[in-house]
Amino acid sequence: MTEHLPLTISFGEDSAAPATDLVLLEQEPEGAYAGRLTKLGAARYLDWALYATAGAPAPNVVGCGGAPGNLDTALLVWPLLDDVRYQLFATIGNLGAASLGEVEETDTVSFTLTTTASIKHPARRVLSAKWLTGPWTTGGLKIEPPPLFVHGRELRTNLPVYGSVRVRYAARRYRHPLRIPWREAEPSLAADSWSEWAVCLPAEGRPVALAISANRGAADMAKSGKDCGRGGGISIRIKGPEEQWPPTAEAEDRVLDCEYCTGKCEEE
């Protein structure tokens, strides 16, 4: 169970607070098509509706980001140093067990006659690099690409250079699944008063807070009063019984309205 943490956020200097950031806290991004009905999904549904044998289950054509009755997301904790110990809290939902994983990241960064450039996530090692411009050094002298190495969220060289480089690197982070029961989320979503937070408390260093975003389409789902909500409609042209494929201008229009979570569709 998640320990619900009363949270008051204020801004200002506090000389007693730790000054060092030891973790980076993020919410896992949703898939590009989460909660949306795509043409491919609609085509899969129509293929099932027209040609499936009796009793065959309907395909799940709308990615939801949650099971019926819940909203699912995840919080990502990126340690900036090795062996960082921390506690993670959320003001809503239930946090699952953390899993540690190594992922590959790609950033494009620029050096401006400097030896360091910032990357998005704390890296463990450089996997590959491709210079897009340069590199040049002092006086505009074009040079061979220098060795690149990483330290936390910094990409470093051994001499000042100017140019842009696309770098692929390995990073390590903890993933904490967060399941939010719909009964907890619905009231604030329906009232446009959603304000939920996650807080990471390192054993040493500065606490980090993050505003938790509700799943895409969840507010519309709450306001509609439906348990699952709708994933959107799409108009698809299909051929008639005597028609050749591809369909002609006389083909029939069918509009599908698909549920957000279950993937079930209805024709308007």
MOUR-V410286 format. One record per residue. RES is the residue in three letters. NEAR is the number of other ideal C-beta (glycine too) atoms within 8 Angstrom. D_FIRST is the distance of its C-alpha to the first C-alpha in whole Angstrom. Layout:
# MOUR-V410286
res=(RES/RES)
near=(NEAR/NEAR)
d_first=(D_FIRST/D_FIRST)
This chain:
# MOUR-V410286
res=(MET/THR/GLU/HIS/LEU/PRO/LEU/THR/ILE/SER/PHE/GLY/GLU/ASP/SER/ALA/ALA/PRO/ALA/THR/ASP/LEU/VAL/LEU/LEU/GLU/GLN/GLU/PRO/GLU/GLY/ALA/TYR/ALA/GLY/ARG/LEU/THR/LYS/LEU/GLY/ALA/ALA/ARG/TYR/LEU/ASP/TRP/ALA/LEU/TYR/ALA/THR/ALA/GLY/ALA/PRO/ALA/PRO/ASN/VAL/VAL/GLY/CYS/GLY/GLY/ALA/PRO/GLY/ASN/LEU/ASP/THR/ALA/LEU/LEU/VAL/TRP/PRO/LEU/LEU/ASP/ASP/VAL/ARG/TYR/GLN/LEU/PHE/ALA/THR/ILE/GLY/ASN/LEU/GLY/ALA/ALA/SER/LEU/GLY/GLU/VAL/GLU/GLU/THR/ASP/THR/VAL/SER/PHE/THR/LEU/THR/THR/THR/ALA/SER/ILE/LYS/HIS/PRO/ALA/ARG/ARG/VAL/LEU/SER/ALA/LYS/TRP/LEU/THR/GLY/PRO/TRP/THR/THR/GLY/GLY/LEU/LYS/ILE/GLU/PRO/PRO/PRO/LEU/PHE/VAL/HIS/GLY/ARG/GLU/LEU/ARG/THR/ASN/LEU/PRO/VAL/TYR/GLY/SER/VAL/ARG/VAL/ARG/TYR/ALA/ALA/ARG/ARG/TYR/ARG/HIS/PRO/LEU/ARG/ILE/PRO/TRP/ARG/GLU/ALA/GLU/PRO/SER/LEU/ALA/ALA/ASP/SER/TRP/SER/GLU/TRP/ALA/VAL/CYS/LEU/PRO/ALA/GLU/GLY/ARG/PRO/VAL/ALA/LEU/ALA/ILE/SER/ALA/ASN/ARG/GLY/ALA/ALA/ASP/MET/ALA/LYS/SER/GLY/LYS/ASP/CYS/GLY/ARG/GLY/GLY/GLY/ILE/SER/ILE/ARG/ILE/LYS/GLY/PRO/GLU/GLU/GLN/TRP/PRO/PRO/THR/ALA/GLU/ALA/GLU/ASP/ARG/VAL/LEU/ASP/CYS/GLU/TYR/CYS/THR/GLY/LYS/CYS/GLU/GLU/GLU)
near=(3/10/5/8/8/4/8/4/6/4/3/4/3/5/4/3/6/6/4/7/8/12/14/11/12/8/11/9/4/10/7/4/7/11/14/11/13/9/7/6/12/15/9/10/14/12/9/11/9/7/5/8/4/4/3/7/3/10/9/6/14/15/8/12/12/9/7/8/6/10/13/12/14/10/17/12/14/14/14/11/7/4/5/12/5/12/5/13/13/16/10/10/13/9/11/8/5/9/6/7/8/6/8/8/12/8/10/9/11/8/17/5/8/8/9/9/9/8/14/6/10/11/14/9/7/12/7/6/10/7/10/8/5/10/13/10/11/5/4/4/7/6/9/3/8/10/5/12/7/13/5/8/10/10/17/10/12/6/7/10/15/10/12/11/16/10/15/10/16/11/13/11/12/11/12/13/10/16/10/13/10/10/5/8/16/9/7/10/14/9/6/6/5/9/6/12/12/15/13/15/9/13/7/6/10/10/7/11/11/12/7/14/6/10/14/8/12/12/11/9/13/13/8/8/4/7/6/9/14/13/14/10/10/10/7/12/8/10/9/9/3/3/10/5/5/5/9/8/3/5/11/6/7/10/10/15/10/18/12/13/11/8/13/7/14/7/8/6)
d_first=(0/4/6/9/12/16/18/22/23/27/30/32/33/32/34/31/28/28/30/29/27/25/23/23/20/20/19/20/23/23/26/29/30/26/27/30/33/35/39/38/35/38/40/38/38/41/42/40/42/45/45/42/44/43/39/38/34/34/33/30/32/29/26/23/20/18/18/19/17/15/15/15/15/15/15/18/18/22/23/27/28/27/25/23/20/17/14/12/10/10/11/10/8/5/6/8/10/13/16/20/23/26/27/31/31/35/36/39/40/44/46/48/50/47/46/42/40/36/34/31/29/29/31/32/35/38/38/41/43/45/47/48/50/52/52/54/55/57/60/59/59/58/56/54/51/49/47/43/40/37/35/32/32/36/39/42/45/48/50/50/50/50/49/46/44/41/39/37/34/32/28/25/22/18/16/12/12/10/10/11/12/16/16/14/16/19/21/21/22/25/26/26/24/21/20/16/16/14/15/16/17/20/21/24/25/25/21/21/19/19/19/17/20/19/20/24/26/22/24/27/25/24/28/29/27/27/23/24/26/29/30/33/37/39/43/44/48/49/52/54/56/59/58/58/55/54/54/57/57/57/54/51/48/45/42/39/36/33/29/26/24/26/29/31/34/37/41/42)
